[in-house]
């Protein structure tokens, strides 16, 4: 389903941004994913969501 794929990508991008902003701590992947999912699901507007498309895959 396209909507689900888009939402998953949005969560992935935001989780990555939050992880980077926190200094790339190891062992907290689930925490960042949960926080990103919560923000996306509740559609809380924030500056990080607008900046998420600035990342390039490595």
N, C-alpha and C positions, 0 to 999 in steps of 0.2 A: 504494500500500500504506500502510495507516494507521501501522504500526510505523515505517516509513521516514520518513513525514511527521513523526511525533512526534519521532523521533531528530534529524531535520534541524532542527526547531524548537528542540529542546533545545540543539543545537550552536550555532545562531544566537544564542539568548539568552545562552548562556555566553560566546561570542566577543564579543558586544556588551558584556557586563559586564566582561570582561577588558580590552577596549579602553578603556572608560570609566575603569576603575581605573588604567590606565597613562597617563592624561592625554590620550586621544584622538590618539595620534600618527598622522600620515598615512603612507601607503605601506607599512604593515605588516599590512594586512588578512589576507593569507594566513597570516601567522605566528599571528595570534590565532585564525583559523579552525582551523588545524592543532592548536594547543594545546587548544582546546575539543573538537575531534573526538577527540583522544587521551584526554582526560579522560573524555568520555562513553563512548567505546568500552571503556576499561578500568574504567569505573564507579568512579572514585576519588571517594569522598565528600569534599566540602569545603564550607565555608560559602558560597562563591560560588554553588554550585548551588542551595542553599536560598534564596538571595536573588534569583535570576534573574527571578522573576515580578513583581518590583517595578517593572520598566521599563514605560513607557508610550510607544507609538509617537508620533513627532513629525511 
